[in-house]
Amino acid sequence: MAQESGSSESPKWRLDLDFPSKTPVFGCRFQPHIRMQIIDNSLEFPCHEYSFTWYQEDVCLSSNQEKIRCFVHHDKLATIQCTVCVSQSRLGKISYYCSVSCYKAAWDKHKVHHHFAAPNPDPQAVNIIKSFGPYGSYPDLPYYQYDGSQPDVTVEEDGKTWIQVGSSEYYVPTENNIGFCLRLKFEVIDSSTRTQLCPARIEVTDPVIYPLPHPPRCTMWNSCSGDLKEHSSNDVRFRVLSYNILADYLATSGSNRHSYCPDWALSWEYRQQNLLYEIIEYDADILCLQEVQKDHFENFLKPQLAKYGYSAIYKKKKIEMFTCKSQQTTDGCATFYRSQRFKEIATYELEFNNSAKPFVDSLDGKQKSEAYRLLKGNVALVVILEMVENEVSSDGNQPRICVSNTHLHANGKDPDIKLLQVVTLIHALEKIAQLKIPLLICADLNSLPQSDPYTFISKGRVEILPSKETDQSGILQTLKLSHSLNLVSAYATFFHSNGVEDHQREKLDRETKEALFTYFTPSFFGTIDYIFYTAASLRLDSVLELPDKEGRLPSAKWSSDHIALMASFSLEASAYNWSSEPLPESLGQHPTLAQQ
């Protein structure tokens, strides 16, 4: 009998094994999470190896399987079917057998049919098969070379036959597995004695599923402001995507925060493929992703997006989290750009806890203890990119743009921390703007359109009355709460443009002019993600269409609790005339202080 999911024990060791989901998905890596623990602390864990054996439930695929008879023993009904024949779409009588022993006994002659079914069939195999008689009248095959292939390894358990399909630490379900259960036999083997360290674990999944494909949002809404100039053939256009992709340790935190979403759709193995497909289809030149788990950046996103011509830069948060999988990890901001269009000139990393540290250090006693809450691990990644494919301007400059990617503190009870982080970022970017380089800010502000952080960015200033509610520590009273950058929101700008259609306006908030929502869970519905840009140097051409309010996020269709935002821009002529002064070595870590 198969052991139950969870853990198994020997007198010395404890084994815990869990699947990310009971439901494997076609084309998505399916890998168990394994933990070995020592029960007797006086013992050392010996050198060991893991053994994985994957099986598929064997069920005859014919809808009339009760009428299918064994190819060899035609007086018996078939109970097993050759999986190689299935993969070659050879579902005729030759693929059916009455038992495992019958199938194995017939293998040496049966496998010749696989050569016959190959794209370029072996002429010798064709001649041999033509000589076959009906119902297993196999001739001897003295002249046919042995190819070393073996019949499927099978086991029988609980009245079912299981055919071996893999032996690695993970299995990727194929089209032939759809609709069938998988079975994993897992063993821990002592490397010296070759004996089991604890009882073998047997796990059986639900049937493999094939989710229906769905096209992402690819329609761009054109901006038609009346004061916009006509495009010329020399205009430089590019697309920028901003997307919080939901870190795996938050999606599968064990808190049931996403219990409305199927567990297989929450697993990273499924979401990574779905997110990659969605991101690639948007066809953006610059990608600003937030909540990118550090191991997923290195092991998946960076190498996969490199195949599509993207170079990558990453900045992780300063504080690591302990996950429900007993691992430490963190997330961060990842910026990707097409290397055929841009090259990296400079990169700056902002750690917002550093902006509050001088203030905290200046305090004493209880005030200092309470002010430690200001030291959060959020970061911003600022990259200067230069175009590599456009004709130079009259003074020899190639156009440059500054792309800022950030994810602010999330707790709604800490408005002062959010504003502190925004002020720190904007004051740092003013140093870049002084060089006449266009600015882009792709941000998960964790703040609504009418909040202080949003107002500070879009209006250039914010008024804060001293109070414990808005400024618990008093740090905001020490800051300069204004800036000189002319920053506007892409979607709010689109709302004000000419020719916005009714179905488009319905997805925008008439009061804030922003999207109705960028984040949709049972606990929150609203807009907290934005793309800001300097209106004097960049011209908005279009924005990505906004989705319908179909249901809470994430889902089997959309693999994040946020939606993606994208905007297409053209460079104004001033973008070619950036200053010849050198770029700053550092943007600093501290916001500009208010003048006393």
RODO-2510 file (C-alpha; in nm, 4 decimals, decimal comma):
residues 596
     n   res          X          Y          Z
     1     m     0,0000     0,0000     0,0000
     2     a     0,1195     0,3519    -0,0719
     3     q     0,2152     0,5596     0,2285
     4     e     0,0134     0,8708     0,3014
     5     s     0,1410     1,2146     0,2044
     6     g     0,3397     1,3923     0,4732
     7     s     0,6253     1,2179     0,6524
     8     s     0,7684     0,8731     0,7221
     9     e     1,0108     0,7718     0,9926
    10     s     1,2792     0,5163     1,0651
    11     p     1,4294     0,4774     1,4137
    12     k     1,6985     0,7294     1,3166
    13     w     1,5720     0,9553     1,0382
    14     r     1,2584     1,1420     0,9452
    15     l     1,1568     1,2078     0,5837
    16     d     0,9071     1,4757     0,4817
    17     l     0,7921     1,4847     0,1195
    18     d     0,5334     1,7186    -0,0305
    19     f     0,4244     1,8027    -0,3822
    20     p     0,3641     2,1680    -0,4759
    21     s     0,0207     2,0468    -0,5823
    22     k    -0,1612     1,7173    -0,6181
    23     t    -0,2362     1,8072    -0,9805
    24     p     0,0489     1,7945    -1,2357
    25     v     0,0167     2,0272    -1,5341
    26     f     0,1218     1,9423    -1,8891
    27     g     0,4577     2,0977    -1,9767
    28     c     0,5275     2,2245    -1,6222
    29     r     0,8064     2,0871    -1,4070
    30     f     0,6642     1,8743    -1,1239
    31     q     0,9083     1,8367    -0,8364
    32     p     0,8575     1,7269    -0,4756
    33     h     0,9882     1,9266    -0,1819
    34     i     1,1990     1,6988     0,0403
    35     r     1,3282     1,7439     0,3955
    36     m     1,5417     1,4947     0,5876
    37     q     1,5682     1,5315     0,9662
    38     i     1,7709     1,3433     1,2272
    39     i     1,5558     1,1980     1,5065
    40     d     1,8463     1,0864     1,7239
    41     n     2,0659     1,3942     1,7705
    42     s     2,3569     1,1764     1,8807
    43     l     2,3928     1,0456     1,5263
    44     e     2,5423     1,2086     1,2199
    45     f     2,3559     1,1938     0,8943
    46     p     2,5452     0,9508     0,6669
    47     c     2,6443     1,0256     0,3100
    48     h     2,3358     0,9435     0,1077
    49     e     2,1696     0,9581    -0,2343
    50     y     1,8138     1,0171    -0,3463
    51     s     1,6410     0,7779    -0,5839
    52     f     1,3372     0,8907    -0,7836
    53     t     1,1219     0,6637    -0,9982
    54     w     0,8240     0,8121    -1,1804
    55     y     0,5400     0,6030    -1,3221
    56     q     0,2262     0,6674    -1,5223
    57     e    -0,0949     0,4801    -1,4652
    58     d    -0,1457     0,2429    -1,7577
    59     v    -0,4969     0,2485    -1,8982
    60     c    -0,5929     0,1392    -2,2492
    61     l    -0,6713     0,4555    -2,4448
    62     s    -0,9385     0,3085    -2,6729
    63     s    -1,2929     0,4193    -2,6005
    64     n    -1,3899     0,0581    -2,6771
    65     q    -1,1158    -0,0926    -2,4647
    66     e    -1,3442    -0,3692    -2,3351
    67     k    -1,3504    -0,5062    -2,6916
    68     i    -0,9742    -0,4827    -2,7534
    69     r    -0,7959    -0,8170    -2,7408
    70     c    -0,4352    -0,9036    -2,6779
    71     f    -0,2210    -0,8956    -2,9922
    72     v    -0,0430    -1,2183    -2,8895
    73     h    -0,3178    -1,4079    -2,7056
    74     h    -0,6223    -1,3144    -2,9053
    75     d    -0,8506    -1,5117    -2,6748
    76     k    -0,7754    -1,2664    -2,3899
    77     l    -0,8745    -0,9035    -2,3376
    78     a    -0,6043    -0,6348    -2,3365
    79     t    -0,5085    -0,4721    -2,0060
    80     i    -0,1912    -0,2856    -2,1042
    81     q    -0,0813    -0,0695    -2,3955
    82     c     0,2699     0,0150    -2,5186
    83     t     0,3458     0,3804    -2,4401
    84     v     0,5902     0,4100    -2,7312
    85     c     0,3128     0,3139    -2,9699
    86     v     0,0892     0,5716    -2,8066
    87     s     0,3551     0,8424    -2,8534
    88     q     0,3787     0,7443    -3,2215
    89     s    -0,0022     0,7512    -3,2548
    90     r     0,0007     0,3780    -3,3377
    91     l    -0,3155     0,2794    -3,1535
    92     g    -0,3890    -0,0367    -3,3530
    93     k    -0,3991    -0,3953    -3,2331
    94     i    -0,0209    -0,4251    -3,2215
    95     s    -0,0035    -0,1942    -2,9158
    96     y    -0,2275    -0,4034    -2,6836
    97     y    -0,1335    -0,6918    -2,4523
    98     c    -0,3148    -0,8970    -2,1908
    99     s    -0,0560    -0,8671    -1,9116
   100     v     0,2827    -0,7232    -1,8178
   101     s     0,4500    -1,0606    -1,8659
   102     c     0,2947    -1,0965    -2,2128
   103     y     0,4136    -0,7482    -2,3079
   104     k     0,7699    -0,8159    -2,1918
   105     a     0,7840    -1,1542    -2,3658
   106     a     0,6803    -0,9936    -2,6952
   107     w     0,9119    -0,6937    -2,6648
   108     d     1,2049    -0,8058    -2,8811
   109     k     0,9763    -0,8506    -3,1787
   110     h     0,7252    -0,5782    -3,0938
   111     k     0,9907    -0,3035    -3,0882
   112     v     1,0543    -0,3540    -3,4600
   113     h     0,7251    -0,1718    -3,5187
   114     h     0,8723     0,1373    -3,3529
   115     h     1,1428     0,1509    -3,6211
   116     f     0,8769     0,1117    -3,8878
   117     a     0,6865     0,4094    -3,7437
   118     a     0,9914     0,6367    -3,7345
   119     p     1,0006     0,9412    -3,9712
   120     n     1,2607     0,7537    -4,1830
   121     p     1,1730     0,3863    -4,1287
   122     d     1,4468     0,1259    -4,1372
   123     p     1,4113    -0,0710    -4,4685
   124     q     1,5063    -0,3907    -4,2859
   125     a     1,2281    -0,3307    -4,0331
   126     v     0,9789    -0,2716    -4,3149
   127     n     1,0654    -0,6066    -4,4770
   128     i     1,0442    -0,7913    -4,1471
   129     i     0,7061    -0,6417    -4,0558
   130     k     0,5635    -0,7257    -4,3967
   131     s     0,6484    -1,0892    -4,3257
   132     f     0,4476    -1,0939    -4,0000
   133     g     0,1341    -1,3021    -3,9830
   134     p    -0,1831    -1,2103    -3,7910
   135     y    -0,2196    -1,2199    -3,4125
   136     g     0,1360    -1,2581    -3,3032
   137     s     0,2672    -1,4922    -3,5678
   138     y     0,6168    -1,3471    -3,5335
   139     p     0,8956    -1,4955    -3,7444
   140     d     1,2467    -1,5326    -3,6069
   141     l     1,4603    -1,2249    -3,6567
   142     p     1,8165    -1,3556    -3,6902
   143     y     1,9330    -1,0731    -3,9141
   144     y     1,7804    -0,7810    -3,7252
   145     q     2,0369    -0,5984    -3,5146
   146     y     1,9639    -0,5720    -3,1404
   147     d     1,9278    -0,2035    -3,0496
   148     g     1,9465    -0,2363    -2,6709
   149     s     1,5977    -0,0950    -2,6065
   150     q     1,3906    -0,2407    -2,3261
   151     p     1,0164    -0,2640    -2,2632
   152     d     0,8597    -0,0198    -2,0196
   153     v     0,9415    -0,0936    -1,6569
   154     t     0,6128    -0,1710    -1,4849
   155     v     0,4812    -0,2373    -1,1358
   156     e     0,1412    -0,3590    -1,0232
   157     e    -0,0204    -0,2169    -0,7118
   158     d    -0,3751    -0,1896    -0,5813
   159     g    -0,5042    -0,3564    -0,8953
   160     k    -0,3346    -0,1007    -1,1229
   161     t    -0,0436    -0,1285    -1,3624
   162     w     0,2128     0,1529    -1,3566
   163     i     0,4660     0,2114    -1,6355
   164     q     0,7956     0,3851    -1,5560
   165     v     0,8349     0,7206    -1,7317
   166     g     1,1263     0,8905    -1,5522
   167     s     1,4038     0,8668    -1,2953
   168     s     1,5129     1,2267    -1,2248
   169     e     1,4298     1,4488    -0,9274
   170     y     1,1453     1,6071    -1,1235
   171     y     0,9129     1,5079    -1,4055
   172     v     0,7672     1,7209    -1,6840
   173     p     0,4296     1,5751    -1,7914
   174     t     0,3917     1,5187    -2,1635
   175     e     0,0866     1,5117    -2,3848
   176     n     0,0705     1,1347    -2,3398
   177     n     0,0289     1,1787    -1,9620
   178     i    -0,2808     1,4016    -1,9839
   179     g    -0,5715     1,2445    -1,8002
   180     f    -0,3567     0,9887    -1,6165
   181     c    -0,2243     0,9798    -1,2620
   182     l     0,1473     0,9811    -1,1856
   183     r     0,3205     0,7736    -0,9187
   184     l     0,6516     0,8594    -0,7485
   185     k     0,8649     0,6105    -0,5588
   186     f     1,1231     0,7976    -0,3521
   187     e     1,4082     0,6334    -0,1630
   188     v     1,7004     0,7578     0,0456
   189     i     2,0010     0,5294    -0,0044
   190     d     2,3115     0,5033     0,2127
   191     s     2,6004     0,5712    -0,0278
   192     s     2,8284     0,3154     0,1457
   193     t     2,5991     0,0244     0,2268
   194     r     2,3462     0,0840    -0,0572
   195     t     2,0661     0,0242     0,1956
   196     q     1,7599     0,2371     0,2630
   197     l     1,7931     0,4906     0,5436
   198     c     1,4164     0,5045     0,5883
   199     p     1,1118     0,3380     0,4314
   200     a     1,0470     0,4215     0,0668
   201     r     0,7777     0,6786     0,0008
   202     i     0,5075     0,6205    -0,2578
   203     e     0,3019     0,9200    -0,3720
   204     v     0,0209     0,9170    -0,6292
   205     t    -0,1011     1,2378    -0,7938
   206     d    -0,4313     1,3426    -0,9406
   207     p    -0,4616     1,3107    -1,3202
   208     v    -0,2384     1,5365    -1,5320
   209     i    -0,4318     1,8347    -1,6696
   210     y    -0,3941     2,0562    -1,9756
   211     p    -0,5119     2,4126    -1,9034
   212     l    -0,6760     2,5865    -2,1931
   213     p    -0,4389     2,8376    -2,3573
   214     h    -0,5324     3,2022    -2,3267
   215     p    -0,3978     3,5033    -2,5145
   216     p    -0,2564     3,7854    -2,3025
   217     r    -0,3616     4,1479    -2,3320
   218     c    -0,1792     4,2688    -2,6420
   219     t    -0,3950     4,5573    -2,7652
   220     m    -0,2429     4,9026    -2,7225
   221     w    -0,4700     5,2012    -2,6631
   222     n    -0,3397     5,4934    -2,8679
   223     s    -0,2929     5,8343    -2,7122
   224     c    -0,4203     6,1183    -2,9329
   225     s    -0,3517     6,4402    -2,7457
   226     g    -0,4253     6,7409    -2,9616
   227     d    -0,1000     6,9171    -2,8812
   228     l     0,1185     6,6261    -2,9841
   229     k     0,3465     6,6759    -3,2775
   230     e     0,3387     6,4562    -3,5828
   231     h     0,5697     6,1557    -3,5735
   232     s     0,8677     6,1560    -3,8063
   233     s     1,0529     5,8631    -3,9552
   234     n     1,3480     5,9393    -3,7245
   235     d     1,1464     5,9162    -3,4042
   236     v     1,2770     5,6648    -3,1505
   237     r     0,9967     5,4613    -2,9991
   238     f     1,0111     5,2000    -2,7272
   239     r     0,7834     5,0082    -2,4914
   240     v     0,8209     4,9806    -2,1139
   241     l     0,6498     4,7137    -1,9033
   242     s     0,5993     4,7305    -1,5261
   243     y     0,4813     4,4150    -1,3498
   244     n     0,4791     4,2837    -0,9932
   245     i     0,4907     3,9089    -1,0626
   246     l     0,4147     3,7847    -0,7054
   247     a     0,7055     3,6102    -0,5353
   248     d     0,6604     3,2382    -0,4809
   249     y     0,7213     3,2542    -0,1058
   250     l     0,4248     3,4926    -0,0799
   251     a     0,2016     3,2942    -0,3169
   252     t     0,2591     2,9707    -0,1225
   253     s     0,3086     3,1123     0,2269
   254     g     0,0733     2,8618     0,3892
   255     s    -0,1580     3,1400     0,5090
   256     n    -0,4414     3,0525     0,2660
   257     r    -0,4340     3,4126     0,1436
   258     h    -0,4933     3,2801    -0,2100
   259     s    -0,7192     2,9870    -0,1224
   260     y    -0,9593     3,0845    -0,4033
   261     c    -0,6942     2,9924    -0,6615
   262     p    -0,6303     2,6235    -0,7491
   263     d    -0,3144     2,5003    -0,5772
   264     w    -0,1636     2,3839    -0,9082
   265     a    -0,2062     2,7364    -1,0468
   266     l    -0,0210     2,8795    -0,7435
   267     s     0,2835     2,6569    -0,7822
   268     w     0,5891     2,8345    -0,9201
   269     e     0,6429     2,5541    -1,1708
   270     y     0,3160     2,6505    -1,3387
   271     r     0,3319     3,0257    -1,2796
   272     q     0,6836     3,0655    -1,4182
   273     q     0,5777     2,9275    -1,7560
   274     n     0,2559     3,1283    -1,7604
   275     l     0,4331     3,4507    -1,6612
   276     l     0,7101     3,3992    -1,9158
   277     y     0,4560     3,3419    -2,1932
   278     e     0,2653     3,6556    -2,0916
   279     i     0,5747     3,8762    -2,0636
   280     i     0,7189     3,7646    -2,3972
   281     e     0,3899     3,8274    -2,5756
   282     y     0,3881     4,1917    -2,4583
   283     d     0,7034     4,2448    -2,6674
   284     a     0,8357     4,5318    -2,4538
   285     d     1,1837     4,6775    -2,4982
   286     i     1,2300     4,7374    -2,1250
   287     l     1,0881     4,5156    -1,8496
   288     c     1,0643     4,6352    -1,4886
   289     l     0,9609     4,3435    -1,2691
   290     q     0,8975     4,3656    -0,8970
   291     e     0,8759     4,0920    -0,6333
   292     v     1,1254     3,8779    -0,8223
   293     q     1,2542     3,6038    -0,5936
   294     k     1,6343     3,5948    -0,6064
   295     d     1,6693     3,2230    -0,6923
   296     h     1,4014     3,2496    -0,9602
   297     f     1,5852     3,5415    -1,1186
   298     e     1,9110     3,3472    -1,1454
   299     n     1,7670     3,0060    -1,2289
   300     f     1,4774     3,0956    -1,4572
   301     l     1,3974     3,4545    -1,5556
   302     k     1,7489     3,5688    -1,6417
   303     p     1,8428     3,2670    -1,8612
   304     q     1,4981     3,2359    -2,0193
   305     l     1,4647     3,6031    -2,1114
   306     a     1,8234     3,6008    -2,2406
   307     k     1,6979     3,3652    -2,5127
   308     y     1,4746     3,6505    -2,6299
   309     g     1,7548     3,9060    -2,6381
   310     y     1,7184     4,0644    -2,2934
   311     s     2,0049     4,1647    -2,0662
   312     a     1,9285     4,1824    -1,6949
   313     i     2,0106     4,3758    -1,3771
   314     y     1,8848     4,2748    -1,0325
   315     k     1,8700     4,4293    -0,6865
   316     k     1,7400     4,2228    -0,3974
   317     k     1,5852     4,3541    -0,0783
   318     k     1,8054     4,3751     0,2274
   319     i     1,5871     4,1606     0,4523
   320     e     1,5412     3,7874     0,3953
   321     m     1,2283     3,5925     0,4867
   322     f     1,1922     3,2411     0,6287
   323     t     0,9509     3,0543     0,4021
   324     c     0,7024     2,7770     0,4760
   325     k     0,9467     2,5454     0,2926
   326     s     1,2036     2,6012     0,5690
   327     q     1,4208     2,8146     0,3443
   328     q     1,5459     3,1700     0,3627
   329     t     1,4856     3,3884     0,0606
   330     t     1,4006     3,7375    -0,0471
   331     d     1,2688     3,9181    -0,3525
   332     g     1,3743     4,2307    -0,5350
   333     c     1,3530     4,4393    -0,8510
   334     a     1,4719     4,3091    -1,1888
   335     t     1,5177     4,5309    -1,4935
   336     f     1,5580     4,3749    -1,8376
   337     y     1,6335     4,5537    -2,1645
   338     r     1,6785     4,4443    -2,5248
   339     s     2,0539     4,4412    -2,5855
   340     q     2,0021     4,5107    -2,9554
   341     r     1,8366     4,8426    -2,8719
   342     f     2,0083     4,9581    -2,5529
   343     k     2,3326     4,9336    -2,3660
   344     e     2,3813     4,9900    -1,9946
   345     i     2,5739     5,3082    -1,9125
   346     a     2,5374     5,3180    -1,5346
   347     t     2,3459     5,1436    -1,2550
   348     y     2,2587     5,2807    -0,9127
   349     e     2,1139     5,0852    -0,6206
   350     l     1,9113     5,2586    -0,3509
   351     e     1,8499     5,0897    -0,0175
   352     f     1,5775     5,2851     0,1583
   353     n     1,6743     5,1746     0,5082
   354     n     1,9903     5,3854     0,4645
   355     s     1,7815     5,6986     0,4114
   356     a     1,6300     5,6654     0,7583
   357     k     1,9388     5,5450     0,9452
   358     p     2,0981     5,8891     1,0195
   359     f     1,7698     6,0078     1,1672
   360     v     1,7288     5,6921     1,3782
   361     d     2,0889     5,7147     1,4976
   362     s     2,0313     6,0720     1,6146
   363     l     1,7630     5,9619     1,8598
   364     d     1,7978     5,8164     2,2081
   365     g     1,6144     5,5779     2,4358
   366     k     1,2489     5,5041     2,3670
   367     q     1,2348     5,7376     2,0670
   368     k     1,5166     5,5467     1,9019
   369     s     1,3566     5,2095     1,9749
   370     e     1,0280     5,3238     1,8214
   371     a     1,2058     5,4718     1,5178
   372     y     1,3635     5,1392     1,4215
   373     r     1,0386     5,0667     1,2364
   374     l     1,1620     5,3108     0,9687
   375     l     1,4431     5,0740     0,8676
   376     k     1,2773     4,8660     0,5968
   377     g     1,4523     4,6539     0,3352
   378     n     1,2839     4,8004     0,0259
   379     v     1,5049     4,9036    -0,2656
   380     a     1,5103     5,0867    -0,5975
   381     l     1,7119     4,9968    -0,9062
   382     v     1,8077     5,2916    -1,1290
   383     v     1,9632     5,2209    -1,4705
   384     i     2,0896     5,4642    -1,7368
   385     l     2,0401     5,3140    -2,0835
   386     e     2,1742     5,4461    -2,4135
   387     m     2,0254     5,3706    -2,7534
   388     v     2,2520     5,1682    -2,9819
   389     e     2,0567     5,1608    -3,3083
   390     n     1,9597     5,5205    -3,3793
   391     e     2,1409     5,7757    -3,5919
   392     v     2,3442     6,0169    -3,3851
   393     s     2,2261     6,3698    -3,3340
   394     s     2,4085     6,6734    -3,4633
   395     d     2,6363     6,6885    -3,1594
   396     g     2,7152     6,3159    -3,1701
   397     n     2,5012     6,2127    -2,8729
   398     q     2,2982     5,8963    -2,8682
   399     p     1,9722     5,9344    -2,6731
   400     r     1,9729     5,8152    -2,3148
   401     i     1,6937     5,7321    -2,0730
   402     c     1,6931     5,6700    -1,6996
   403     v     1,4747     5,3774    -1,5867
   404     s     1,3869     5,3501    -1,2200
   405     n     1,2312     5,0290    -1,0854
   406     t     1,1042     5,0173    -0,7274
   407     h     0,8704     4,8397    -0,4857
   408     l     0,7758     5,0342    -0,1731
   409     h     0,6856     4,9226     0,1784
   410     a     0,3434     4,7527     0,1849
   411     n     0,1959     4,8037     0,5325
   412     g    -0,0928     5,0505     0,5136
   413     k    -0,0331     5,1526     0,8753
   414     d     0,3030     5,3097     0,7840
   415     p     0,2253     5,6043     0,5500
   416     d     0,5317     5,7939     0,6732
   417     i     0,7638     5,5109     0,5626
   418     k     0,6132     5,5036     0,2135
   419     l     0,6487     5,8787     0,1713
   420     l     1,0056     5,8697     0,3057
   421     q     1,0987     5,6083     0,0461
   422     v     0,9374     5,8040    -0,2401
   423     v     1,1073     6,1274    -0,1344
   424     t     1,4418     5,9464    -0,1197
   425     l     1,3960     5,8115    -0,4725
   426     i     1,2798     6,1382    -0,6312
   427     h     1,5591     6,3446    -0,4766
   428     a     1,8093     6,0899    -0,6061
   429     l     1,6599     6,1091    -0,9564
   430     e     1,6886     6,4885    -0,9571
   431     k     2,0636     6,4392    -0,9923
   432     i     2,0022     6,2505    -1,3174
   433     a     1,7446     6,5004    -1,4438
   434     q     1,9980     6,7814    -1,4086
   435     l     2,1867     6,6130    -1,6948
   436     k     1,8746     6,6444    -1,9178
   437     i     1,8224     6,2677    -1,9304
   438     p     1,4556     6,1578    -1,9621
   439     l     1,3182     5,9729    -1,6594
   440     l     1,0905     5,6703    -1,6288
   441     i     0,9628     5,5359    -1,2973
   442     c     0,8032     5,1911    -1,2906
   443     a     0,6725     5,1358    -0,9411
   444     d     0,4601     4,9314    -0,7108
   445     l     0,3997     5,2201    -0,4709
   446     n     0,1616     5,0219    -0,2479
   447     s    -0,0235     5,3538    -0,2412
   448     l    -0,3513     5,4764    -0,3915
   449     p    -0,3695     5,7630    -0,6450
   450     q    -0,4841     6,0143    -0,3798
   451     s    -0,2119     5,9195    -0,1324
   452     d     0,0817     6,1366    -0,0289
   453     p     0,3447     5,9327    -0,2204
   454     y     0,1435     5,9593    -0,5443
   455     t     0,0724     6,3286    -0,4880
   456     f     0,4380     6,4030    -0,4180
   457     i     0,5465     6,2404    -0,7460
   458     s     0,2743     6,3820    -0,9726
   459     k     0,2212     6,7272    -0,8165
   460     g     0,5792     6,8006    -0,7154
   461     r     0,5001     6,8659    -0,3512
   462     v     0,2915     6,7476    -0,0590
   463     e     0,1815     6,9211     0,2611
   464     i     0,2129     6,7140     0,5787
   465     l     0,0660     6,8424     0,9045
   466     p     0,2616     6,7234     1,2079
   467     s     0,0661     6,4410     1,3730
   468     k     0,1216     6,0954     1,5120
   469     e    -0,0980     5,9491     1,2378
   470     t     0,0933     6,0885     0,9409
   471     d     0,4422     6,1186     1,0885
   472     q     0,4821     5,8959     1,3909
   473     s     0,8551     5,9540     1,4328
   474     g     0,8774     6,3129     1,3081
   475     i     1,1189     6,2275     1,0254
   476     l     0,9021     6,3864     0,7555
   477     q     0,9388     6,7248     0,9230
   478     t     1,3107     6,7078     0,8461
   479     l     1,2663     6,6514     0,4722
   480     k     1,2193     6,8750     0,1710
   481     l     0,8762     6,7639     0,0514
   482     s     0,8950     6,9137    -0,2967
   483     h     1,0821     6,8546    -0,6220
   484     s     1,1307     7,0171    -0,9623
   485     l     1,0684     6,7161    -1,1883
   486     n     0,7732     6,7336    -1,4264
   487     l     0,6501     6,3764    -1,3749
   488     v     0,3162     6,2518    -1,5051
   489     s     0,1418     5,9157    -1,5014
   490     a     0,1100     5,7259    -1,8300
   491     y    -0,2454     5,6016    -1,7733
   492     a    -0,3688     5,9316    -1,6300
   493     t    -0,2217     6,1079    -1,9335
   494     f    -0,4015     5,8654    -2,1627
   495     f    -0,7310     5,9453    -1,9859
   496     h    -0,6906     6,3125    -2,0776
   497     s    -0,6019     6,2433    -2,4422
   498     n    -0,8437     6,2889    -2,7309
   499     g    -1,0378     6,0007    -2,8773
   500     v    -1,0616     5,7823    -2,5661
   501     e    -1,3456     5,5408    -2,6350
   502     d    -1,6249     5,4557    -2,3913
   503     h    -1,5113     5,0966    -2,3352
   504     q    -1,1650     5,2273    -2,2490
   505     r    -1,2912     5,4989    -2,0160
   506     e    -1,5000     5,2405    -1,8288
   507     k    -1,1783     5,0759    -1,7111
   508     l    -1,0353     5,4033    -1,5805
   509     d    -1,1370     5,5848    -1,2631
   510     r    -1,3105     5,9112    -1,3588
   511     e    -1,1857     6,0840    -1,0446
   512     t    -0,8227     5,9696    -1,0258
   513     k    -0,7836     5,9087    -1,4026
   514     e    -0,5844     5,5923    -1,3216
   515     a    -0,6777     5,2293    -1,3836
   516     l    -0,9709     5,1030    -1,1770
   517     f    -0,7414     4,8408    -1,0329
   518     t    -0,3943     4,6967    -1,0645
   519     y    -0,4292     4,4665    -0,7609
   520     f    -0,7309     4,2458    -0,6896
   521     t    -0,7570     4,0103    -0,3911
   522     p    -1,0324     3,9429    -0,1358
   523     s    -0,8753     4,1988     0,0980
   524     f    -0,8053     4,4791    -0,1506
   525     f    -0,9246     4,6142    -0,4848
   526     g    -0,7549     4,9223    -0,6240
   527     t    -0,4594     5,0792    -0,8044
   528     i    -0,1112     5,0787    -0,6517
   529     d     0,1100     5,0302    -0,9631
   530     y     0,2158     5,3102    -1,1974
   531     i     0,4416     5,4216    -1,4816
   532     f     0,5592     5,7833    -1,4436
   533     y     0,7670     5,9773    -1,6963
   534     t     0,9079     6,3252    -1,7588
   535     a     0,6591     6,4940    -1,9900
   536     a     0,9131     6,7418    -2,1286
   537     s     1,1363     6,4732    -2,2808
   538     l     0,9088     6,1743    -2,3492
   539     r     0,5890     6,1607    -2,5522
   540     l     0,3245     5,9007    -2,4665
   541     d     0,2066     5,7114    -2,7744
   542     s    -0,0072     5,4347    -2,6248
   543     v    -0,0792     5,2231    -2,3190
   544     l    -0,1597     4,8557    -2,2788
   545     e    -0,5300     4,7799    -2,2605
   546     l    -0,6684     4,7190    -1,9120
   547     p    -0,8352     4,3871    -1,8282
   548     d    -1,1975     4,3275    -1,7363
   549     k    -1,2872     4,2649    -1,3756
   550     e    -1,3111     3,8890    -1,4252
   551     g    -1,2279     3,7738    -1,0732
   552     r    -0,9722     3,7830    -0,7972
   553     l    -0,6019     3,7482    -0,8665
   554     p    -0,4021     3,5324    -0,9050
   555     s    -0,5942     3,2749    -1,1066
   556     a    -0,5273     2,9932    -1,3508
   557     k    -0,5335     3,2565    -1,6254
   558     w    -0,3334     3,5377    -1,4608
   559     s    -0,0417     3,4247    -1,2456
   560     s     0,0076     3,7340    -1,0280
   561     d    -0,2125     3,9271    -0,7880
   562     h    -0,1144     4,2403    -0,9848
   563     i    -0,1769     4,3214    -1,3504
   564     a     0,0919     4,4276    -1,5949
   565     l     0,1103     4,7899    -1,7096
   566     m     0,2821     4,8933    -2,0325
   567     a     0,3331     5,2185    -2,2191
   568     s     0,4872     5,3086    -2,5543
   569     f     0,6910     5,6295    -2,5754
   570     s     0,8697     5,8444    -2,8297
   571     l     1,1758     6,0498    -2,7435
   572     e     1,1394     6,4233    -2,7797
   573     a     1,4209     6,6117    -2,9549
   574     s     1,5529     6,7331    -2,6192
   575     a     1,6375     6,3750    -2,5277
   576     y     1,9301     6,3896    -2,7726
   577     n     2,0834     6,6885    -2,5987
   578     w     2,1744     6,5468    -2,2614
   579     s     2,4547     6,7215    -2,0776
   580     s     2,8163     6,6283    -2,1445
   581     e     2,8845     6,6433    -1,7722
   582     p     2,9826     6,3067    -1,6217
   583     l     2,7218     6,0927    -1,4535
   584     p     2,7275     6,1030    -1,0728
   585     e     2,9256     5,8260    -0,9065
   586     s     2,6458     5,7817    -0,6562
   587     l     2,2893     5,9023    -0,6134
   588     g     2,3344     5,9104    -0,2381
   589     q     2,1227     5,7329     0,0178
   590     h     1,9687     6,0281     0,1964
   591     p     1,6856     6,2571     0,0806
   592     t     1,7331     6,6321     0,0649
   593     l     1,6768     6,7960     0,4017
   594     a     1,4301     7,0747     0,4477
   595     q     1,5813     7,4203     0,4767
   596     q     1,5520     7,5489     0,8290
***
